[in-house]
Amino acid sequence: MRTTAIGLVMLNDERKHVYEKNNPENMTVLKQWAQIIAKNITNVDGSSPEVIWGSEIITSIRTAQRVGEELRGAGCKQIIMCYNVWDFPFLVWPFIQSIGTDIPILSLSNNNGRFPGNVGLLATDGALRQAGIRTHRIVGDIDDPKVHQQVFDWIRASQALTTIRNEVYGCYGGHSMGMETGYFHLVPTIKTFGVTTRQIDQLWLVQQMKRTDEREVMAGFNWLTGLLGDRIRYDGKMLTPETLKTQIRLYLAIKEVNDEKGFDFCGLKGQRELTEYVCLGDVAEMLLNDPYDWRGKRESTVCATEADAYAAVTMQLVKYISGGLPTLFMDVRLYHPDRDIWDFCNSGNHASYYACQSMDPKDNFKKITFHPALEFYFKAGGASVEFDAAPGTLTFARLGLWDDKPYMVIIPGESVEFPAEERRQLNEQTDPTWPHVHARLDCAYDEFLNVFPCNHIIGISGDRVRSLVYLCEIAGIKPIILGPQGKDYLPPIWERC
């Protein structure tokens, strides 16, 4: 998975008789933090961001400039300012101006009465903030696991933002059916996240499908057949071996064009051109978002149904925050007040990973059935993917716009499991041939309904609330946390002034 380098640096006193005495300990602390981070920030695919510490403790203008140039030359895209002792705060400026003022900054200090790093933090970080530079602050013991987790959550947020900044979203066909909440709003998106879009007509994919390797198509077909067996519900019309192979060709075509164009994530319009004249996109979208296919394990590729661009950007951000886990794209479909759950389902890209949350497709596909596409909507045919998501903690999120200004809604929650017959009855109330997440949100129905920006919601495994809040604050957008956690949220100074 793509990552960006993390730089660590420490400021000190400019008095020689002071820094000669405490610099060895300061460098030890700096390296300790580097080791803690390097050991714990590991992605799903085993990759890790590079962690680089300044070769000198900053004690003068010249060392500040040297270390800043050093870390800039090493490609550091975020900086952790470590504080272990009192420092001379003005030294932050020759360092920051050398590396750049537009990168995320975390100020990280001990809480030590003898060596008052937190005094240096407040003085130095205060200088940055009064100049309008957004920073975050964490103070605590270097051996405290809770402090570690705060640091890791900040790093995940910073990594998500600095990694997406130079990416291009591949939009195949444009936003579907006039859903304006899925439109790629160019200027605010570039200004906030540094990501732009390239729109490709779906005809390009159709032509690419004609050039796909038929040996790969058959390999994918045999793999799915082996995993599903008679749970591929061929009906001789909408779902046949040939329509399923067409969906596999679409998957291969999207991958090939993504690679050719350099797209790191994408969206597929589908309706109506593909769904009426080529095939339904569900299988292709599922496979793209999964961490495997018939060739083995692979990094998941975010692909948003109906080319919902703000869903895709949200998906890419939460993918990076999770270290590369697959993401969920869902319709906000039906609320069951008697159970206080939502049924999030759509004909589209629920990654099969969420059937059991396993990296082994054999585990997940035991719960999956392929049904014939609904002819009423999807005349070209193909398979719809059906399963109920496994129980577990999920974090739900979605980017939205208010008066052309981005914000993000963040909701803690979970996927709930019911007995088989009860699930069947629930699913019958929407569409039993589509994938379902029976979601319990940690917020009231009225709060969700009054705040949520659109009809598509994104989910990711685990508790990612704090990382998402950090991400929003680094990017300078409003995090709207629903439920009790929202009431406890402390807005940063730049939102209070």
C-alpha positions as CSV (number, residue, x, y, z in Angstrom):
1,M,0.0,0.0,0.0
2,R,1.2,3.5,-0.8
3,T,2.5,5.4,2.3
4,T,4.4,8.6,3.0
5,A,7.5,9.2,5.1
6,I,7.2,10.3,8.8
7,G,9.8,12.7,10.2
8,L,10.6,13.1,13.8
9,V,12.6,16.0,15.2
10,M,13.4,17.5,18.6
11,L,14.1,21.1,19.7
12,N,16.4,21.9,22.6
13,D,18.0,24.8,24.6
14,E,20.5,26.9,22.6
15,R,22.9,27.1,25.6
16,K,25.9,24.9,25.0
17,H,26.4,23.8,28.6
18,V,22.7,22.7,28.7
19,Y,22.5,20.8,25.4
20,E,25.8,19.1,25.7
21,K,24.5,17.5,28.9
22,N,21.0,16.5,27.8
23,N,21.3,15.9,24.1
24,P,22.3,12.2,24.4
25,E,19.1,11.5,26.4
26,N,17.0,13.6,24.0
27,M,18.3,11.6,21.0
28,T,17.5,8.4,22.9
29,V,13.9,9.5,23.4
30,L,13.6,10.6,19.7
31,K,14.8,7.1,18.5
32,Q,12.5,5.4,21.0
33,W,9.5,7.1,19.5
34,A,10.8,6.2,16.0
35,Q,11.1,2.6,17.0
36,I,7.6,2.5,18.7
37,I,6.0,3.9,15.5
38,A,8.0,1.7,13.1
39,K,7.0,-1.4,15.1
40,N,3.3,-0.6,15.3
41,I,2.3,1.2,12.1
42,T,2.1,-1.9,9.8
43,N,-0.4,-2.1,6.9
44,V,-2.6,-5.1,5.9
45,D,-0.1,-6.0,3.2
46,G,2.9,-5.9,5.5
47,S,4.2,-2.5,4.3
48,S,5.0,0.3,6.7
49,P,5.7,4.0,6.2
50,E,9.3,5.0,6.5
51,V,10.2,6.7,9.8
52,I,13.1,9.1,9.7
53,W,14.5,11.1,12.7
54,G,16.6,14.2,12.5
55,S,20.3,13.4,12.7
56,E,20.8,16.3,15.1
57,I,18.8,17.7,18.1
58,I,18.0,21.3,17.1
59,T,20.0,23.8,19.2
60,S,20.6,26.6,16.8
61,I,19.3,28.3,13.7
62,R,21.8,26.4,11.5
63,T,20.9,23.0,13.0
64,A,17.2,23.8,12.5
65,Q,17.8,24.6,8.9
66,R,20.0,21.6,8.3
67,V,17.5,19.2,9.9
68,G,14.6,20.7,8.0
69,E,16.4,20.3,4.7
70,E,17.4,16.8,5.6
71,L,13.9,15.7,6.3
72,R,12.5,17.5,3.3
73,G,15.1,15.7,1.2
74,A,14.1,12.4,2.7
75,G,10.5,13.0,1.5
76,C,8.8,13.4,4.9
77,K,5.2,14.5,4.4
78,Q,4.3,14.8,8.1
79,I,6.3,15.8,11.1
80,I,6.2,14.8,14.8
81,M,7.8,17.4,17.0
82,C,9.0,15.6,20.0
83,Y,9.5,17.5,23.3
84,N,11.6,16.2,26.1
85,V,13.0,19.3,27.7
86,W,12.5,23.1,27.6
87,D,13.5,24.5,24.2
88,F,13.9,27.9,22.6
89,P,10.6,28.2,20.7
90,F,11.8,30.5,17.9
91,L,13.9,27.7,16.6
92,V,10.8,26.0,15.2
93,W,10.6,28.6,12.4
94,P,13.9,28.0,10.6
95,F,13.1,24.2,10.8
96,I,9.5,24.5,9.6
97,Q,10.3,27.0,6.8
98,S,13.0,24.6,5.6
99,I,10.7,21.6,5.4
100,G,7.5,23.4,4.5
101,T,4.6,24.9,6.4
102,D,1.9,23.0,4.7
103,I,2.4,19.5,6.2
104,P,0.6,17.9,9.2
105,I,2.3,18.6,12.5
106,L,2.0,16.7,15.8
107,S,3.5,18.1,18.9
108,L,4.3,15.2,21.3
109,S,5.7,15.6,24.8
110,N,6.4,13.9,28.1
111,N,4.6,15.0,31.2
112,N,7.7,15.3,33.4
113,G,8.2,17.9,36.2
114,R,12.0,17.7,36.1
115,F,12.3,17.9,32.3
116,P,9.3,20.1,31.3
117,G,8.8,19.1,27.7
118,N,5.2,20.1,27.9
119,V,6.3,23.7,28.7
120,G,8.4,23.7,25.5
121,L,5.5,22.2,23.6
122,L,3.0,24.8,24.6
123,A,5.4,27.7,23.9
124,T,6.6,26.3,20.6
125,D,3.3,24.9,19.3
126,G,1.6,28.1,20.5
127,A,4.0,30.0,18.2
128,L,2.9,27.9,15.2
129,R,-0.8,28.3,16.0
130,Q,-0.7,32.0,16.4
131,A,0.6,32.1,12.8
132,G,-2.4,30.1,11.7
133,I,-0.7,26.7,11.4
134,R,-3.0,23.8,12.5
135,T,-1.3,21.4,14.8
136,H,-2.3,18.6,17.2
137,R,-0.9,18.0,20.7
138,I,-0.4,14.8,22.7
139,V,1.2,14.8,26.2
140,G,2.0,11.7,28.1
141,D,4.4,9.0,29.2
142,I,6.4,7.3,26.4
143,D,5.6,3.9,28.0
144,D,1.9,4.5,28.1
145,P,-0.1,2.3,25.6
146,K,-2.9,4.8,25.6
147,V,-0.5,7.6,24.5
148,H,0.9,5.2,21.9
149,Q,-2.6,4.6,20.5
150,Q,-3.3,8.4,20.3
151,V,-0.1,8.8,18.3
152,F,-0.9,5.9,16.0
153,D,-4.4,7.3,15.3
154,W,-2.9,10.7,14.4
155,I,-0.4,9.0,12.1
156,R,-3.1,7.0,10.4
157,A,-5.1,10.2,9.8
158,S,-2.0,12.1,8.6
159,Q,-1.0,9.2,6.3
160,A,-4.5,9.1,4.8
161,L,-4.4,12.8,3.9
162,T,-0.8,13.0,2.7
163,T,-1.1,9.8,0.6
164,I,-4.3,10.8,-1.2
165,R,-3.0,14.3,-1.9
166,N,-1.3,13.4,-5.2
167,E,-3.8,10.7,-6.4
168,V,-6.3,10.9,-9.2
169,Y,-9.8,9.4,-9.0
170,G,-10.8,7.5,-12.1
171,C,-14.4,8.3,-12.9
172,Y,-15.8,5.8,-15.4
173,G,-18.9,7.4,-17.0
174,G,-19.7,10.2,-14.6
175,H,-22.1,10.3,-11.6
176,S,-25.1,8.0,-12.2
177,M,-28.7,9.0,-12.6
178,G,-28.1,12.6,-11.8
179,M,-27.1,12.0,-8.1
180,E,-25.5,15.3,-7.5
181,T,-24.3,14.3,-4.0
182,G,-22.0,11.9,-5.9
183,Y,-20.6,14.5,-8.2
184,F,-16.8,15.3,-8.1
185,H,-16.9,18.9,-6.8
186,L,-13.6,19.9,-8.2
187,V,-12.4,23.1,-6.5
188,P,-13.3,22.2,-2.8
189,T,-12.0,18.7,-3.3
190,I,-8.6,19.8,-4.7
191,K,-8.3,22.5,-2.1
192,T,-9.1,20.2,0.8
193,F,-7.6,16.9,-0.2
194,G,-5.3,17.6,-3.1
195,V,-7.0,15.0,-5.2
196,T,-8.5,15.5,-8.7
197,T,-10.4,13.4,-11.2
198,R,-10.1,12.1,-14.7
199,Q,-13.4,11.1,-16.4
200,I,-13.3,8.2,-18.8
201,D,-16.3,7.2,-20.9
202,Q,-17.6,3.7,-20.1
203,L,-17.1,2.9,-23.8
204,W,-13.4,2.8,-23.1
205,L,-14.1,-0.1,-20.7
206,V,-16.3,-1.9,-23.2
207,Q,-13.6,-1.8,-25.8
208,Q,-11.0,-2.9,-23.2
209,M,-13.2,-5.9,-22.4
210,K,-12.8,-7.1,-26.0
211,R,-9.1,-7.2,-25.4
212,T,-9.0,-9.1,-22.1
213,D,-7.1,-12.4,-21.9
214,E,-9.8,-15.1,-22.2
215,R,-7.5,-17.4,-20.1
216,E,-7.8,-15.0,-17.2
217,V,-11.6,-14.8,-17.7
218,M,-11.8,-18.6,-17.5
219,A,-9.5,-18.7,-14.5
220,G,-11.7,-16.2,-12.7
221,F,-14.9,-18.1,-13.7
222,N,-13.4,-21.4,-12.5
223,W,-12.3,-19.8,-9.2
224,L,-15.8,-18.4,-8.5
225,T,-17.4,-21.6,-9.6
226,G,-15.2,-23.6,-7.2
227,L,-16.0,-21.3,-4.3
228,L,-19.7,-21.0,-4.9
229,G,-20.8,-24.2,-6.7
230,D,-24.6,-24.4,-6.9
231,R,-24.9,-21.0,-5.1
232,I,-24.5,-19.4,-8.5
233,R,-28.2,-19.4,-9.2
234,Y,-28.2,-19.6,-13.0
235,D,-31.6,-18.9,-14.5
236,G,-30.8,-19.3,-18.2
237,K,-31.6,-15.7,-18.9
238,M,-30.3,-12.9,-16.6
239,L,-27.5,-15.0,-15.0
240,T,-25.8,-17.5,-17.3
241,P,-22.1,-18.6,-17.5
242,E,-21.7,-16.0,-20.3
243,T,-23.1,-13.1,-18.4
244,L,-21.0,-14.0,-15.4
245,K,-17.9,-14.1,-17.7
246,T,-18.9,-10.7,-19.0
247,Q,-18.8,-9.3,-15.4
248,I,-15.3,-10.9,-15.0
249,R,-14.2,-9.2,-18.2
250,L,-15.4,-5.9,-16.8
251,Y,-13.4,-6.4,-13.6
252,L,-10.2,-7.1,-15.7
253,A,-10.9,-4.2,-17.9
254,I,-11.2,-1.7,-15.0
255,K,-8.0,-3.1,-13.5
256,E,-6.1,-2.8,-16.7
257,V,-7.3,0.8,-17.4
258,N,-6.6,1.8,-13.8
259,D,-3.1,0.6,-14.2
260,E,-2.7,2.2,-17.7
261,K,-4.0,5.6,-16.5
262,G,-2.4,5.5,-13.0
263,F,-5.7,5.6,-11.1
264,D,-5.3,4.6,-7.4
265,F,-9.1,4.5,-6.9
266,C,-12.2,4.7,-9.1
267,G,-15.9,4.7,-9.5
268,L,-18.1,3.0,-12.0
269,K,-21.3,4.7,-13.3
270,G,-23.0,1.5,-14.4
271,Q,-26.6,2.7,-14.7
272,R,-27.8,3.0,-17.3
273,E,-25.4,2.3,-20.1
274,L,-23.6,-0.7,-18.7
275,T,-26.6,-2.2,-16.9
276,E,-28.8,-2.1,-20.0
277,Y,-26.3,-2.9,-22.7
278,V,-23.3,-4.7,-21.2
279,C,-23.7,-6.2,-17.7
280,L,-24.4,-5.4,-14.1
281,G,-21.2,-4.1,-12.3
282,D,-21.7,-5.9,-8.9
283,V,-19.2,-8.7,-9.4
284,A,-16.5,-6.4,-10.8
285,E,-17.0,-3.9,-8.0
286,M,-16.9,-6.6,-5.3
287,L,-13.7,-8.0,-6.7
288,L,-12.0,-4.6,-6.9
289,N,-12.8,-3.8,-3.3
290,D,-11.7,-7.2,-2.1
291,P,-8.1,-8.1,-0.9
292,Y,-7.9,-11.1,-3.2
293,D,-8.9,-12.7,-6.5
294,W,-8.1,-16.0,-8.2
295,R,-4.4,-14.9,-8.5
296,G,-4.1,-14.6,-4.7
297,K,-3.9,-11.8,-2.2
298,R,-3.7,-8.3,-3.5
299,E,-4.3,-4.7,-2.3
300,S,-8.0,-3.8,-2.5
301,T,-8.9,-1.1,-5.0
302,V,-11.6,1.3,-4.0
303,C,-14.3,1.3,-6.5
304,A,-17.5,3.3,-5.8
305,T,-20.8,2.1,-7.3
306,E,-22.7,4.6,-9.5
307,A,-19.4,6.6,-9.7
308,D,-20.2,8.3,-6.4
309,A,-17.1,10.5,-6.2
310,Y,-17.5,11.6,-2.6
311,A,-18.2,8.0,-1.6
312,A,-15.0,7.0,-3.4
313,V,-12.9,9.7,-1.6
314,T,-14.4,8.7,1.7
315,M,-13.6,5.1,0.9
316,Q,-10.0,5.8,0.0
317,L,-9.5,7.8,3.2
318,V,-10.9,5.2,5.5
319,K,-8.9,2.5,3.6
320,Y,-5.7,4.3,4.4
321,I,-6.8,5.0,8.0
322,S,-7.3,1.3,8.5
323,G,-4.0,0.3,7.0
324,G,-5.5,-1.1,3.8
325,L,-8.6,-2.9,4.8
326,P,-11.5,-3.3,2.3
327,T,-14.3,-0.7,2.7
328,L,-18.0,-1.0,2.5
329,F,-20.2,1.1,0.2
330,M,-23.9,0.9,1.1
331,D,-27.3,2.4,0.5
332,V,-29.1,3.8,3.5
333,R,-32.1,1.6,2.8
334,L,-34.5,0.9,5.7
335,Y,-34.8,1.6,9.4
336,H,-36.4,-1.0,11.8
337,P,-37.5,1.0,14.8
338,D,-38.6,-2.2,16.7
339,R,-34.9,-3.3,16.7
340,D,-33.2,0.1,16.4
341,I,-31.2,-1.1,13.4
342,W,-30.7,0.0,9.8
343,D,-30.6,-2.3,6.8
344,F,-27.8,-0.9,4.7
345,C,-28.0,-2.7,1.3
346,N,-27.6,-2.0,-2.4
347,S,-26.9,-3.8,-5.6
348,G,-23.3,-3.0,-5.6
349,N,-19.9,-3.3,-4.0
350,H,-20.1,-4.8,-0.6
351,A,-16.6,-6.4,-0.6
352,S,-17.0,-10.2,0.0
353,Y,-14.4,-9.7,2.8
354,Y,-17.2,-8.5,5.1
355,A,-19.1,-11.8,5.0
356,C,-16.7,-13.2,7.6
357,Q,-14.0,-10.4,7.7
358,S,-11.4,-13.0,6.6
359,M,-8.4,-12.6,4.3
360,D,-9.2,-16.1,3.0
361,P,-11.8,-16.0,0.3
362,K,-12.9,-19.6,1.1
363,D,-14.2,-18.4,4.5
364,N,-16.1,-15.5,3.1
365,F,-17.6,-17.2,0.0
366,K,-19.2,-19.9,2.2
367,K,-21.8,-17.3,3.1
368,I,-22.2,-15.8,-0.4
369,T,-24.8,-16.5,-3.2
370,F,-24.9,-15.1,-6.7
371,H,-28.4,-14.3,-7.8
372,P,-29.7,-13.3,-11.2
373,A,-29.8,-9.5,-11.7
374,L,-33.2,-7.9,-11.5
375,E,-34.4,-7.5,-15.0
376,F,-36.6,-4.6,-14.0
377,Y,-33.5,-2.5,-13.4
378,F,-30.6,-4.3,-15.0
379,K,-31.6,-5.5,-18.4
380,A,-28.1,-6.7,-19.5
381,G,-28.0,-9.3,-16.7
382,G,-25.2,-10.7,-14.7
383,A,-25.0,-11.7,-11.0
384,S,-26.1,-9.8,-7.9
385,V,-24.0,-10.7,-4.9
386,E,-25.9,-11.6,-1.7
387,F,-24.7,-12.1,1.9
388,D,-25.2,-10.7,5.4
389,A,-22.2,-8.9,6.9
390,A,-20.5,-10.6,9.8
391,P,-21.0,-9.1,13.2
392,G,-18.4,-6.7,14.6
393,T,-17.5,-3.1,15.3
394,L,-17.8,-0.8,12.3
395,T,-17.2,2.9,11.9
396,F,-19.4,4.7,9.4
397,A,-18.5,7.9,7.6
398,R,-19.4,10.1,4.6
399,L,-18.1,13.3,3.1
400,G,-20.7,15.9,2.3
401,L,-20.9,19.6,1.3
402,W,-22.6,22.5,2.9
403,D,-22.7,25.5,0.7
404,D,-19.7,24.2,-1.2
405,K,-17.7,23.5,2.0
406,P,-16.7,19.9,2.7
407,Y,-17.5,18.2,6.1
408,M,-17.5,14.6,7.3
409,V,-20.2,12.8,9.2
410,I,-18.7,10.1,11.5
411,I,-20.8,7.5,13.3
412,P,-19.6,4.7,15.6
413,G,-21.6,1.5,15.2
414,E,-21.6,-2.2,14.6
415,S,-22.9,-4.9,12.3
416,V,-25.4,-7.1,14.2
417,E,-26.1,-10.7,13.6
418,F,-29.6,-12.2,13.8
419,P,-30.8,-15.8,13.6
420,A,-31.1,-17.1,10.0
421,E,-34.9,-16.9,9.8
422,E,-35.0,-13.5,11.3
423,R,-32.4,-12.2,8.8
424,R,-34.4,-13.7,6.0
425,Q,-37.5,-11.9,7.1
426,L,-35.6,-8.6,7.4
427,N,-34.0,-9.0,4.0
428,E,-37.3,-9.7,2.3
429,Q,-38.4,-6.2,3.2
430,T,-35.9,-4.7,0.9
431,D,-34.2,-7.1,-1.6
432,P,-33.1,-10.6,-0.6
433,T,-30.7,-10.9,-3.6
434,W,-28.5,-8.1,-2.5
435,P,-25.9,-7.8,0.3
436,H,-27.0,-6.5,3.7
437,V,-25.4,-4.9,6.7
438,H,-27.8,-5.0,9.7
439,A,-26.3,-1.9,11.4
440,R,-26.8,-0.5,14.8
441,L,-25.6,3.1,15.0
442,D,-24.5,4.8,18.2
443,C,-26.8,7.7,17.5
444,A,-30.6,8.4,17.5
445,Y,-32.6,7.9,14.3
446,D,-33.6,11.6,14.3
447,E,-30.0,12.8,14.6
448,F,-28.9,10.6,11.7
449,L,-31.8,11.5,9.5
450,N,-31.4,15.3,10.1
451,V,-27.6,15.4,9.5
452,F,-26.6,12.7,7.0
453,P,-25.7,14.2,3.6
454,C,-26.8,11.6,1.1
455,N,-28.1,8.1,0.3
456,H,-24.7,6.3,0.3
457,I,-22.8,5.5,3.5
458,I,-19.3,4.1,3.9
459,G,-18.2,1.6,6.5
460,I,-14.8,0.3,7.7
461,S,-14.0,-2.5,10.3
462,G,-12.9,-1.3,13.7
463,D,-13.2,1.9,15.8
464,R,-11.7,4.6,13.6
465,V,-13.5,7.6,15.1
466,R,-10.5,9.4,16.6
467,S,-8.4,8.9,13.4
468,L,-11.2,10.3,11.3
469,V,-11.6,13.3,13.6
470,Y,-7.8,14.0,13.4
471,L,-8.0,13.7,9.6
472,C,-10.8,16.3,9.4
473,E,-8.9,18.7,11.6
474,I,-5.7,18.3,9.7
475,A,-7.6,18.9,6.4
476,G,-9.5,21.8,7.9
477,I,-13.0,20.5,7.6
478,K,-15.7,20.0,10.1
479,P,-16.0,16.6,11.7
480,I,-19.6,15.9,12.7
481,I,-19.6,13.0,15.2
482,L,-23.0,11.6,15.9
483,G,-24.2,10.1,19.2
484,P,-22.6,10.5,22.7
485,Q,-19.1,10.9,21.3
486,G,-20.2,13.9,19.4
487,K,-21.3,15.6,22.6
488,D,-17.9,15.0,24.1
489,Y,-16.1,16.4,21.1
490,L,-13.8,19.4,21.8
491,P,-13.5,21.6,18.8
492,P,-9.9,22.8,18.0
493,I,-8.9,26.4,18.5
494,W,-9.3,27.2,14.7
495,E,-13.0,26.4,15.0
496,R,-13.5,28.4,18.1
497,C,-11.9,31.7,16.9
